[in-house]
Amino acid sequence: MISNETAVKQNLDDQEILNDVLFSQKQITGNYNTSGNECVDEKLKADMLNILRDEHNMQSDVFNQMLQRGWYQTPPAQQQKIDAARTKFQNISAQLA
């Protein structure tokens, strides 16, 4: 038997729903990315990559809605960390050239 408290909690609020949708979209894009990478058939691969792009767009829309509502906080990047990452990847790129 479900208590009244449990029954009330089953009604998710908008923030919980968007959190769930965003998490689901992250999982979906990961799956389509893997599928696209492992396709041998070029037509199927193109279809998978098109679906992946659409899923990324949906994920971005959900993320932006959460960001606008203050439900997803992203701390600003520290300039020192940005510079360190840029230097690291410039060095890797130079080694590969």
Gaussian input, Z-matrix of N, CA and C with variables (Angstrom, degrees):
# hf/3-21g

backbone

0 1
 N
 C     1     B1
 C     2     B2     1     A1
 N     3     B3     2     A2     1     D1
 C     4     B4     3     A3     2     D2
 C     5     B5     4     A4     3     D3
 N     6     B6     5     A5     4     D4
 C     7     B7     6     A6     5     D5
 C     8     B8     7     A7     6     D6
 N     9     B9     8     A8     7     D7
 C    10    B10     9     A9     8     D8
 C    11    B11    10    A10     9     D9
 N    12    B12    11    A11    10    D10
 C    13    B13    12    A12    11    D11
 C    14    B14    13    A13    12    D12
 N    15    B15    14    A14    13    D13
 C    16    B16    15    A15    14    D14
 C    17    B17    16    A16    15    D15
 N    18    B18    17    A17    16    D16
 C    19    B19    18    A18    17    D17
 C    20    B20    19    A19    18    D18
 N    21    B21    20    A20    19    D19
 C    22    B22    21    A21    20    D20
 C    23    B23    22    A22    21    D21
 N    24    B24    23    A23    22    D22
 C    25    B25    24    A24    23    D23
 C    26    B26    25    A25    24    D24
 N    27    B27    26    A26    25    D25
 C    28    B28    27    A27    26    D26
 C    29    B29    28    A28    27    D27
 N    30    B30    29    A29    28    D28
 C    31    B31    30    A30    29    D29
 C    32    B32    31    A31    30    D30
 N    33    B33    32    A32    31    D31
 C    34    B34    33    A33    32    D32
 C    35    B35    34    A34    33    D33
 N    36    B36    35    A35    34    D34
 C    37    B37    36    A36    35    D35
 C    38    B38    37    A37    36    D36
 N    39    B39    38    A38    37    D37
 C    40    B40    39    A39    38    D38
 C    41    B41    40    A40    39    D39
 N    42    B42    41    A41    40    D40
 C    43    B43    42    A42    41    D41
 C    44    B44    43    A43    42    D42
 N    45    B45    44    A44    43    D43
 C    46    B46    45    A45    44    D44
 C    47    B47    46    A46    45    D45
 N    48    B48    47    A47    46    D46
 C    49    B49    48    A48    47    D47
 C    50    B50    49    A49    48    D48
 N    51    B51    50    A50    49    D49
 C    52    B52    51    A51    50    D50
 C    53    B53    52    A52    51    D51
 N    54    B54    53    A53    52    D52
 C    55    B55    54    A54    53    D53
 C    56    B56    55    A55    54    D54
 N    57    B57    56    A56    55    D55
 C    58    B58    57    A57    56    D56
 C    59    B59    58    A58    57    D57
 N    60    B60    59    A59    58    D58
 C    61    B61    60    A60    59    D59
 C    62    B62    61    A61    60    D60
 N    63    B63    62    A62    61    D61
 C    64    B64    63    A63    62    D62
 C    65    B65    64    A64    63    D63
 N    66    B66    65    A65    64    D64
 C    67    B67    66    A66    65    D65
 C    68    B68    67    A67    66    D66
 N    69    B69    68    A68    67    D67
 C    70    B70    69    A69    68    D68
 C    71    B71    70    A70    69    D69
 N    72    B72    71    A71    70    D70
 C    73    B73    72    A72    71    D71
 C    74    B74    73    A73    72    D72
 N    75    B75    74    A74    73    D73
 C    76    B76    75    A75    74    D74
 C    77    B77    76    A76    75    D75
 N    78    B78    77    A77    76    D76
 C    79    B79    78    A78    77    D77
 C    80    B80    79    A79    78    D78
 N    81    B81    80    A80    79    D79
 C    82    B82    81    A81    80    D80
 C    83    B83    82    A82    81    D81
 N    84    B84    83    A83    82    D82
 C    85    B85    84    A84    83    D83
 C    86    B86    85    A85    84    D84
 N    87    B87    86    A86    85    D85
 C    88    B88    87    A87    86    D86
 C    89    B89    88    A88    87    D87
 N    90    B90    89    A89    88    D88
 C    91    B91    90    A90    89    D89
 C    92    B92    91    A91    90    D90
 N    93    B93    92    A92    91    D91
 C    94    B94    93    A93    92    D92
 C    95    B95    94    A94    93    D93
 N    96    B96    95    A95    94    D94
 C    97    B97    96    A96    95    D95
 C    98    B98    97    A97    96    D96
 N    99    B99    98    A98    97    D97
 C   100   B100    99    A99    98    D98
 C   101   B101   100   A100    99    D99
 N   102   B102   101   A101   100   D100
 C   103   B103   102   A102   101   D101
 C   104   B104   103   A103   102   D102
 N   105   B105   104   A104   103   D103
 C   106   B106   105   A105   104   D104
 C   107   B107   106   A106   105   D105
 N   108   B108   107   A107   106   D106
 C   109   B109   108   A108   107   D107
 C   110   B110   109   A109   108   D108
 N   111   B111   110   A110   109   D109
 C   112   B112   111   A111   110   D110
 C   113   B113   112   A112   111   D111
 N   114   B114   113   A113   112   D112
 C   115   B115   114   A114   113   D113
 C   116   B116   115   A115   114   D114
 N   117   B117   116   A116   115   D115
 C   118   B118   117   A117   116   D116
 C   119   B119   118   A118   117   D117
 N   120   B120   119   A119   118   D118
 C   121   B121   120   A120   119   D119
 C   122   B122   121   A121   120   D120
 N   123   B123   122   A122   121   D121
 C   124   B124   123   A123   122   D122
 C   125   B125   124   A124   123   D123
 N   126   B126   125   A125   124   D124
 C   127   B127   126   A126   125   D125
 C   128   B128   127   A127   126   D126
 N   129   B129   128   A128   127   D127
 C   130   B130   129   A129   128   D128
 C   131   B131   130   A130   129   D129
 N   132   B132   131   A131   130   D130
 C   133   B133   132   A132   131   D131
 C   134   B134   133   A133   132   D132
 N   135   B135   134   A134   133   D133
 C   136   B136   135   A135   134   D134
 C   137   B137   136   A136   135   D135
 N   138   B138   137   A137   136   D136
 C   139   B139   138   A138   137   D137
 C   140   B140   139   A139   138   D138
 N   141   B141   140   A140   139   D139
 C   142   B142   141   A141   140   D140
 C   143   B143   142   A142   141   D141
 N   144   B144   143   A143   142   D142
 C   145   B145   144   A144   143   D143
 C   146   B146   145   A145   144   D144
 N   147   B147   146   A146   145   D145
 C   148   B148   147   A147   146   D146
 C   149   B149   148   A148   147   D147
 N   150   B150   149   A149   148   D148
 C   151   B151   150   A150   149   D149
 C   152   B152   151   A151   150   D150
 N   153   B153   152   A152   151   D151
 C   154   B154   153   A153   152   D152
 C   155   B155   154   A154   153   D153
 N   156   B156   155   A155   154   D154
 C   157   B157   156   A156   155   D155
 C   158   B158   157   A157   156   D156
 N   159   B159   158   A158   157   D157
 C   160   B160   159   A159   158   D158
 C   161   B161   160   A160   159   D159
 N   162   B162   161   A161   160   D160
 C   163   B163   162   A162   161   D161
 C   164   B164   163   A163   162   D162
 N   165   B165   164   A164   163   D163
 C   166   B166   165   A165   164   D164
 C   167   B167   166   A166   165   D165
 N   168   B168   167   A167   166   D166
 C   169   B169   168   A168   167   D167
 C   170   B170   169   A169   168   D168
 N   171   B171   170   A170   169   D169
 C   172   B172   171   A171   170   D170
 C   173   B173   172   A172   171   D171
 N   174   B174   173   A173   172   D172
 C   175   B175   174   A174   173   D173
 C   176   B176   175   A175   174   D174
 N   177   B177   176   A176   175   D175
 C   178   B178   177   A177   176   D176
 C   179   B179   178   A178   177   D177
 N   180   B180   179   A179   178   D178
 C   181   B181   180   A180   179   D179
 C   182   B182   181   A181   180   D180
 N   183   B183   182   A182   181   D181
 C   184   B184   183   A183   182   D182
 C   185   B185   184   A184   183   D183
 N   186   B186   185   A185   184   D184
 C   187   B187   186   A186   185   D185
 C   188   B188   187   A187   186   D186
 N   189   B189   188   A188   187   D187
 C   190   B190   189   A189   188   D188
 C   191   B191   190   A190   189   D189
 N   192   B192   191   A191   190   D190
 C   193   B193   192   A192   191   D191
 C   194   B194   193   A193   192   D192
 N   195   B195   194   A194   193   D193
 C   196   B196   195   A195   194   D194
 C   197   B197   196   A196   195   D195
 N   198   B198   197   A197   196   D196
 C   199   B199   198   A198   197   D197
 C   200   B200   199   A199   198   D198
 N   201   B201   200   A200   199   D199
 C   202   B202   201   A201   200   D200
 C   203   B203   202   A202   201   D201
 N   204   B204   203   A203   202   D202
 C   205   B205   204   A204   203   D203
 C   206   B206   205   A205   204   D204
 N   207   B207   206   A206   205   D205
 C   208   B208   207   A207   206   D206
 C   209   B209   208   A208   207   D207
 N   210   B210   209   A209   208   D208
 C   211   B211   210   A210   209   D209
 C   212   B212   211   A211   210   D210
 N   213   B213   212   A212   211   D211
 C   214   B214   213   A213   212   D212
 C   215   B215   214   A214   213   D213
 N   216   B216   215   A215   214   D214
 C   217   B217   216   A216   215   D215
 C   218   B218   217   A217   216   D216
 N   219   B219   218   A218   217   D217
 C   220   B220   219   A219   218   D218
 C   221   B221   220   A220   219   D219
 N   222   B222   221   A221   220   D220
 C   223   B223   222   A222   221   D221
 C   224   B224   223   A223   222   D222
 N   225   B225   224   A224   223   D223
 C   226   B226   225   A225   224   D224
 C   227   B227   226   A226   225   D225
 N   228   B228   227   A227   226   D226
 C   229   B229   228   A228   227   D227
 C   230   B230   229   A229   228   D228
 N   231   B231   230   A230   229   D229
 C   232   B232   231   A231   230   D230
 C   233   B233   232   A232   231   D231
 N   234   B234   233   A233   232   D232
 C   235   B235   234   A234   233   D233
 C   236   B236   235   A235   234   D234
 N   237   B237   236   A236   235   D235
 C   238   B238   237   A237   236   D236
 C   239   B239   238   A238   237   D237
 N   240   B240   239   A239   238   D238
 C   241   B241   240   A240   239   D239
 C   242   B242   241   A241   240   D240
 N   243   B243   242   A242   241   D241
 C   244   B244   243   A243   242   D242
 C   245   B245   244   A244   243   D243
 N   246   B246   245   A245   244   D244
 C   247   B247   246   A246   245   D245
 C   248   B248   247   A247   246   D246
 N   249   B249   248   A248   247   D247
 C   250   B250   249   A249   248   D248
 C   251   B251   250   A250   249   D249
 N   252   B252   251   A251   250   D250
 C   253   B253   252   A252   251   D251
 C   254   B254   253   A253   252   D252
 N   255   B255   254   A254   253   D253
 C   256   B256   255   A255   254   D254
 C   257   B257   256   A256   255   D255
 N   258   B258   257   A257   256   D256
 C   259   B259   258   A258   257   D257
 C   260   B260   259   A259   258   D258
 N   261   B261   260   A260   259   D259
 C   262   B262   261   A261   260   D260
 C   263   B263   262   A262   261   D261
 N   264   B264   263   A263   262   D262
 C   265   B265   264   A264   263   D263
 C   266   B266   265   A265   264   D264
 N   267   B267   266   A266   265   D265
 C   268   B268   267   A267   266   D266
 C   269   B269   268   A268   267   D267
 N   270   B270   269   A269   268   D268
 C   271   B271   270   A270   269   D269
 C   272   B272   271   A271   270   D270
 N   273   B273   272   A272   271   D271
 C   274   B274   273   A273   272   D272
 C   275   B275   274   A274   273   D273
 N   276   B276   275   A275   274   D274
 C   277   B277   276   A276   275   D275
 C   278   B278   277   A277   276   D276
 N   279   B279   278   A278   277   D277
 C   280   B280   279   A279   278   D278
 C   281   B281   280   A280   279   D279
 N   282   B282   281   A281   280   D280
 C   283   B283   282   A282   281   D281
 C   284   B284   283   A283   282   D282
 N   285   B285   284   A284   283   D283
 C   286   B286   285   A285   284   D284
 C   287   B287   286   A286   285   D285
 N   288   B288   287   A287   286   D286
 C   289   B289   288   A288   287   D287
 C   290   B290   289   A289   288   D288

   B1=1.4533
   B2=1.5330
   B3=1.3226
   B4=1.4642
   B5=1.5250
   B6=1.3270
   B7=1.4655
   B8=1.5189
   B9=1.3301
   B10=1.4638
   B11=1.5207
   B12=1.3381
   B13=1.4665
   B14=1.5213
   B15=1.3129
   B16=1.4649
   B17=1.5204
   B18=1.3100
   B19=1.4621
   B20=1.5204
   B21=1.3238
   B22=1.4671
   B23=1.5207
   B24=1.3330
   B25=1.4590
   B26=1.5186
   B27=1.3217
   B28=1.4552
   B29=1.5222
   B30=1.3021
   B31=1.4561
   B32=1.5209
   B33=1.3184
   B34=1.4524
   B35=1.5219
   B36=1.3254
   B37=1.4594
   B38=1.5341
   B39=1.3405
   B40=1.4643
   B41=1.5174
   B42=1.3144
   B43=1.4598
   B44=1.5284
   B45=1.3167
   B46=1.4664
   B47=1.5310
   B48=1.3129
   B49=1.4636
   B50=1.5218
   B51=1.3423
   B52=1.4629
   B53=1.5217
   B54=1.3256
   B55=1.4656
   B56=1.5186
   B57=1.3166
   B58=1.4577
   B59=1.5272
   B60=1.3285
   B61=1.4631
   B62=1.5254
   B63=1.3283
   B64=1.4619
   B65=1.5275
   B66=1.3206
   B67=1.4631
   B68=1.5251
   B69=1.3248
   B70=1.4700
   B71=1.5245
   B72=1.3222
   B73=1.4654
   B74=1.5263
   B75=1.3185
   B76=1.4689
   B77=1.5223
   B78=1.3155
   B79=1.4642
   B80=1.5304
   B81=1.3221
   B82=1.4634
   B83=1.5218
   B84=1.3442
   B85=1.4610
   B86=1.5243
   B87=1.3184
   B88=1.4582
   B89=1.5186
   B90=1.3312
   B91=1.4668
   B92=1.5234
   B93=1.3389
   B94=1.4675
   B95=1.5228
   B96=1.3205
   B97=1.4602
   B98=1.5284
   B99=1.3266
   B100=1.4617
   B101=1.5247
   B102=1.3188
   B103=1.4706
   B104=1.5187
   B105=1.3219
   B106=1.4638
   B107=1.5193
   B108=1.3159
   B109=1.4674
   B110=1.5172
   B111=1.3144
   B112=1.4556
   B113=1.5281
   B114=1.3287
   B115=1.4629
   B116=1.5277
   B117=1.3084
   B118=1.4573
   B119=1.5313
   B120=1.3205
   B121=1.4566
   B122=1.5211
   B123=1.3289
   B124=1.4705
   B125=1.5240
   B126=1.3309
   B127=1.4661
   B128=1.5240
   B129=1.3175
   B130=1.4608
   B131=1.5222
   B132=1.3250
   B133=1.4677
   B134=1.5291
   B135=1.3276
   B136=1.4678
   B137=1.5247
   B138=1.3331
   B139=1.4657
   B140=1.5313
   B141=1.3289
   B142=1.4715
   B143=1.5301
   B144=1.3246
   B145=1.4625
   B146=1.5305
   B147=1.3269
   B148=1.4687
   B149=1.5267
   B150=1.3245
   B151=1.4652
   B152=1.5216
   B153=1.3384
   B154=1.4654
   B155=1.5247
   B156=1.3388
   B157=1.4642
   B158=1.5341
   B159=1.3308
   B160=1.4612
   B161=1.5305
   B162=1.3327
   B163=1.4659
   B164=1.5305
   B165=1.3308
   B166=1.4653
   B167=1.5314
   B168=1.3204
   B169=1.4640
   B170=1.5250
   B171=1.3355
   B172=1.4682
   B173=1.5272
   B174=1.3226
   B175=1.4615
   B176=1.5221
   B177=1.3161
   B178=1.4584
   B179=1.5243
   B180=1.3259
   B181=1.4641
   B182=1.5278
   B183=1.3237
   B184=1.4693
   B185=1.5204
   B186=1.3337
   B187=1.4613
   B188=1.5351
   B189=1.3308
   B190=1.4725
   B191=1.5232
   B192=1.3341
   B193=1.4612
   B194=1.5308
   B195=1.3265
   B196=1.4645
   B197=1.5255
   B198=1.3185
   B199=1.4579
   B200=1.5266
   B201=1.3262
   B202=1.4659
   B203=1.5235
   B204=1.3174
   B205=1.4663
   B206=1.5296
   B207=1.3429
   B208=1.4519
   B209=1.5171
   B210=1.3224
   B211=1.4574
   B212=1.5182
   B213=1.3114
   B214=1.4650
   B215=1.5146
   B216=1.2973
   B217=1.4635
   B218=1.5233
   B219=1.3039
   B220=1.4606
   B221=1.5203
   B222=1.3413
   B223=1.4583
   B224=1.5266
   B225=1.3255
   B226=1.4677
   B227=1.5312
   B228=1.3070
   B229=1.4626
   B230=1.5291
   B231=1.3112
   B232=1.4559
   B233=1.5291
   B234=1.3334
   B235=1.4590
   B236=1.5248
   B237=1.3145
   B238=1.4654
   B239=1.5290
   B240=1.3387
   B241=1.4676
   B242=1.5284
   B243=1.3157
   B244=1.4640
   B245=1.5238
   B246=1.3291
   B247=1.4641
   B248=1.5282
   B249=1.3472
   B250=1.4613
   B251=1.5353
   B252=1.3305
   B253=1.4647
   B254=1.5265
   B255=1.3131
   B256=1.4684
   B257=1.5256
   B258=1.3215
   B259=1.4623
   B260=1.5226
   B261=1.3227
   B262=1.4679
   B263=1.5234
   B264=1.3364
   B265=1.4623
   B266=1.5231
   B267=1.3130
   B268=1.4701
   B269=1.5257
   B270=1.3315
   B271=1.4657
   B272=1.5318
   B273=1.3374
   B274=1.4668
   B275=1.5089
   B276=1.3114
   B277=1.4571
   B278=1.5254
   B279=1.3160
   B280=1.4718
   B281=1.5244
   B282=1.3218
   B283=1.4615
   B284=1.5342
   B285=1.3223
   B286=1.4520
   B287=1.5319
   B288=1.3127
   B289=1.4724
   B290=1.5028
   A1=109.17
   A2=117.11
   A3=122.44
   A4=108.82
   A5=115.26
   A6=118.92
   A7=109.70
   A8=116.76
   A9=121.28
   A10=111.41
   A11=116.70
   A12=120.05
   A13=110.90
   A14=117.17
   A15=121.39
   A16=110.05
   A17=117.68
   A18=121.37
   A19=111.03
   A20=117.43
   A21=120.87
   A22=109.80
   A23=118.47
   A24=122.28
   A25=111.87
   A26=117.71
   A27=120.24
   A28=111.70
   A29=118.72
   A30=122.17
   A31=107.83
   A32=116.24
   A33=121.18
   A34=110.81
   A35=115.66
   A36=118.34
   A37=109.06
   A38=116.12
   A39=120.99
   A40=112.27
   A41=118.01
   A42=120.81
   A43=111.11
   A44=117.23
   A45=120.50
   A46=110.96
   A47=116.52
   A48=120.64
   A49=109.93
   A50=117.18
   A51=119.51
   A52=111.61
   A53=117.80
   A54=120.08
   A55=110.50
   A56=116.36
   A57=120.93
   A58=110.78
   A59=116.64
   A60=120.56
   A61=110.15
   A62=117.92
   A63=120.75
   A64=110.55
   A65=116.99
   A66=120.53
   A67=110.49
   A68=116.59
   A69=120.89
   A70=111.21
   A71=116.92
   A72=120.60
   A73=110.86
   A74=117.09
   A75=119.79
   A76=110.46
   A77=116.80
   A78=120.72
   A79=110.58
   A80=116.44
   A81=121.14
   A82=110.92
   A83=117.24
   A84=119.24
   A85=110.60
   A86=117.21
   A87=119.75
   A88=111.60
   A89=116.01
   A90=120.14
   A91=112.16
   A92=117.19
   A93=119.35
   A94=111.00
   A95=117.72
   A96=120.62
   A97=110.13
   A98=116.25
   A99=120.22
   A100=110.61
   A101=116.54
   A102=120.47
   A103=111.22
   A104=116.38
   A105=120.15
   A106=112.19
   A107=115.76
   A108=119.56
   A109=112.65
   A110=117.76
   A111=121.13
   A112=113.77
   A113=117.46
   A114=120.15
   A115=110.72
   A116=115.04
   A117=120.54
   A118=109.32
   A119=116.13
   A120=121.81
   A121=109.74
   A122=117.12
   A123=121.24
   A124=112.88
   A125=118.14
   A126=120.22
   A127=110.17
   A128=116.67
   A129=120.45
   A130=110.68
   A131=117.00
   A132=121.24
   A133=110.08
   A134=116.96
   A135=120.58
   A136=110.64
   A137=116.48
   A138=120.23
   A139=110.88
   A140=116.69
   A141=120.63
   A142=111.16
   A143=116.45
   A144=119.78
   A145=111.75
   A146=117.21
   A147=120.15
   A148=110.71
   A149=116.01
   A150=119.70
   A151=109.93
   A152=116.92
   A153=121.50
   A154=110.81
   A155=116.93
   A156=120.87
   A157=110.51
   A158=116.99
   A159=120.64
   A160=111.38
   A161=116.03
   A162=120.07
   A163=111.03
   A164=116.70
   A165=119.73
   A166=110.78
   A167=117.14
   A168=120.41
   A169=111.05
   A170=116.69
   A171=119.77
   A172=110.36
   A173=116.62
   A174=120.50
   A175=110.17
   A176=116.85
   A177=121.42
   A178=111.16
   A179=116.93
   A180=120.65
   A181=111.54
   A182=116.43
   A183=120.75
   A184=109.56
   A185=116.51
   A186=121.01
   A187=110.58
   A188=116.26
   A189=119.90
   A190=111.87
   A191=117.97
   A192=120.73
   A193=110.80
   A194=115.34
   A195=119.30
   A196=110.85
   A197=116.74
   A198=121.60
   A199=110.80
   A200=116.79
   A201=121.39
   A202=112.06
   A203=116.90
   A204=120.97
   A205=112.69
   A206=116.48
   A207=120.28
   A208=113.29
   A209=117.29
   A210=121.82
   A211=112.73
   A212=118.28
   A213=122.44
   A214=106.41
   A215=115.27
   A216=120.63
   A217=109.80
   A218=115.81
   A219=120.80
   A220=107.79
   A221=116.55
   A222=118.53
   A223=109.93
   A224=117.03
   A225=118.91
   A226=110.18
   A227=115.77
   A228=120.52
   A229=109.32
   A230=114.53
   A231=119.88
   A232=108.16
   A233=116.28
   A234=120.79
   A235=111.47
   A236=117.43
   A237=121.17
   A238=111.05
   A239=116.78
   A240=120.40
   A241=111.32
   A242=116.72
   A243=120.61
   A244=109.74
   A245=116.01
   A246=120.84
   A247=111.66
   A248=116.66
   A249=120.87
   A250=110.60
   A251=116.84
   A252=120.69
   A253=110.44
   A254=117.30
   A255=121.51
   A256=109.83
   A257=117.22
   A258=121.74
   A259=110.60
   A260=116.28
   A261=120.88
   A262=111.10
   A263=116.87
   A264=119.46
   A265=112.33
   A266=118.23
   A267=120.34
   A268=109.75
   A269=116.53
   A270=120.72
   A271=111.18
   A272=116.65
   A273=119.64
   A274=110.63
   A275=117.30
   A276=121.57
   A277=110.86
   A278=116.67
   A279=120.27
   A280=111.20
   A281=117.06
   A282=120.89
   A283=111.81
   A284=116.43
   A285=120.56
   A286=112.45
   A287=116.33
   A288=120.15
   A289=112.55
   D1=137.56
   D2=-179.04
   D3=-93.37
   D4=129.51
   D5=178.01
   D6=-74.18
   D7=163.80
   D8=178.46
   D9=-60.48
   D10=-38.60
   D11=179.76
   D12=-63.17
   D13=-41.83
   D14=178.82
   D15=-66.26
   D16=-42.43
   D17=-179.86
   D18=-62.99
   D19=-40.26
   D20=179.31
   D21=-67.13
   D22=-40.05
   D23=-177.65
   D24=-67.04
   D25=-22.58
   D26=179.95
   D27=-68.79
   D28=-16.52
   D29=175.18
   D30=-84.67
   D31=103.97
   D32=-176.98
   D33=-78.43
   D34=146.99
   D35=175.13
   D36=-87.04
   D37=173.17
   D38=-176.07
   D39=-58.23
   D40=-40.19
   D41=-178.96
   D42=-64.49
   D43=-43.07
   D44=178.84
   D45=-64.87
   D46=-38.70
   D47=179.24
   D48=-64.52
   D49=-47.42
   D50=-179.86
   D51=-65.91
   D52=-35.98
   D53=174.71
   D54=-59.49
   D55=-44.06
   D56=179.86
   D57=-65.57
   D58=-43.05
   D59=179.51
   D60=-63.26
   D61=-43.53
   D62=-179.64
   D63=-63.41
   D64=-44.78
   D65=177.23
   D66=-59.44
   D67=-43.93
   D68=179.74
   D69=-63.22
   D70=-41.95
   D71=179.44
   D72=-63.42
   D73=-37.25
   D74=177.16
   D75=-62.93
   D76=-41.39
   D77=178.47
   D78=-66.46
   D79=-43.37
   D80=-178.60
   D81=-62.83
   D82=-45.76
   D83=-179.19
   D84=-64.46
   D85=-35.98
   D86=176.66
   D87=-61.99
   D88=-42.14
   D89=179.67
   D90=-66.96
   D91=-43.89
   D92=178.54
   D93=-67.43
   D94=-33.79
   D95=177.59
   D96=-62.79
   D97=-47.00
   D98=177.95
   D99=-61.68
   D100=-44.47
   D101=179.81
   D102=-61.64
   D103=-43.33
   D104=179.18
   D105=-64.03
   D106=-39.67
   D107=179.21
   D108=-66.92
   D109=-30.10
   D110=-173.16
   D111=-101.32
   D112=6.28
   D113=178.65
   D114=-75.78
   D115=134.00
   D116=175.68
   D117=-91.75
   D118=-39.59
   D119=-179.89
   D120=-73.59
   D121=121.93
   D122=-174.55
   D123=-65.69
   D124=-36.27
   D125=178.97
   D126=-67.26
   D127=-43.95
   D128=177.49
   D129=-64.07
   D130=-40.31
   D131=178.24
   D132=-60.56
   D133=-44.52
   D134=178.73
   D135=-61.13
   D136=-41.91
   D137=177.96
   D138=-62.66
   D139=-44.56
   D140=179.04
   D141=-61.04
   D142=-41.92
   D143=-179.47
   D144=-69.31
   D145=-33.01
   D146=174.67
   D147=-66.47
   D148=-42.79
   D149=177.38
   D150=-64.14
   D151=-41.50
   D152=178.00
   D153=-57.65
   D154=-44.68
   D155=178.31
   D156=-60.29
   D157=-44.45
   D158=178.30
   D159=-61.55
   D160=-41.90
   D161=179.44
   D162=-65.45
   D163=-39.37
   D164=176.53
   D165=-63.04
   D166=-38.84
   D167=177.74
   D168=-63.63
   D169=-41.48
   D170=177.67
   D171=-65.18
   D172=-41.85
   D173=178.74
   D174=-61.20
   D175=-41.63
   D176=179.22
   D177=-63.74
   D178=-40.70
   D179=178.11
   D180=-61.28
   D181=-44.33
   D182=179.46
   D183=-65.22
   D184=-45.76
   D185=179.38
   D186=-57.53
   D187=-46.29
   D188=-179.34
   D189=-63.75
   D190=-37.79
   D191=176.70
   D192=-62.41
   D193=-43.66
   D194=179.40
   D195=-65.96
   D196=-40.88
   D197=179.14
   D198=-62.24
   D199=-45.11
   D200=179.85
   D201=-62.87
   D202=-33.07
   D203=-178.75
   D204=-87.09
   D205=-1.30
   D206=179.88
   D207=77.17
   D208=18.78
   D209=-177.28
   D210=-95.41
   D211=-6.13
   D212=178.52
   D213=-136.22
   D214=106.05
   D215=-176.93
   D216=-92.41
   D217=129.07
   D218=175.00
   D219=-121.03
   D220=111.91
   D221=-179.86
   D222=-67.98
   D223=145.15
   D224=178.38
   D225=-65.48
   D226=143.81
   D227=179.16
   D228=-73.90
   D229=139.98
   D230=177.03
   D231=-77.21
   D232=136.62
   D233=-177.17
   D234=-57.36
   D235=-36.48
   D236=179.33
   D237=-60.90
   D238=-41.12
   D239=179.08
   D240=-70.42
   D241=-36.21
   D242=177.11
   D243=-63.23
   D244=-46.84
   D245=179.96
   D246=-62.36
   D247=-40.84
   D248=-179.89
   D249=-64.57
   D250=-42.52
   D251=179.14
   D252=-65.40
   D253=-42.44
   D254=179.29
   D255=-60.78
   D256=-46.82
   D257=-179.77
   D258=-62.05
   D259=-44.90
   D260=-179.85
   D261=-57.30
   D262=-48.12
   D263=-175.91
   D264=-77.77
   D265=-25.19
   D266=172.51
   D267=-67.23
   D268=-40.22
   D269=177.91
   D270=-65.12
   D271=-42.45
   D272=177.45
   D273=-63.85
   D274=-42.02
   D275=179.59
   D276=-63.22
   D277=-40.86
   D278=179.19
   D279=-64.85
   D280=-36.23
   D281=179.34
   D282=-69.08
   D283=-30.04
   D284=-178.61
   D285=-81.38
   D286=-19.02
   D287=-176.39
   D288=-76.02

